[in-house]
Amino acid sequence: MSVLSNRLKEARNRAGYKQIEAAKRIGISNGTLSGYEREYRDPDTETLEKMAEVYDVSIDWLLGRSNKPGLSEDEEFQAFANNPELQRFYEELPKSDEEDLEKLRAMWEIIKKKK
């Protein structure tokens, strides 16, 4: 079996999904997912991205280019930076006055302490 098919199955199992549940979350049929896991076919780029997201692993790990299943620091930053919900924050933060930035820093410290 290929690295991809093995890792797709491993990632699904690690995430705790049955094949049919994972297929629904990814937006593909159970037969299609089965084909990927049994090396009958390869996913397209969009599907591979969705699988990595659903399974919370990196695409590099799925493809065998990394031995670390989680996202690399760069991948985590890119995922964070590309989040459309944060776009307003990115745009407004540089325009904020120092008093608002201090409030934000204080709130961040409170959030970090709760963890």
PyMOL commands that set and color helices and strands:
alter all, ss='L'
color gray80, all
select helices_A, chain A and resi 3-15+19-26+30-37+45-55+59-62+73-81+84-95+98-114
alter helices_A, ss='H'
color red, helices_A
deselect
rebuild
show_as cartoon
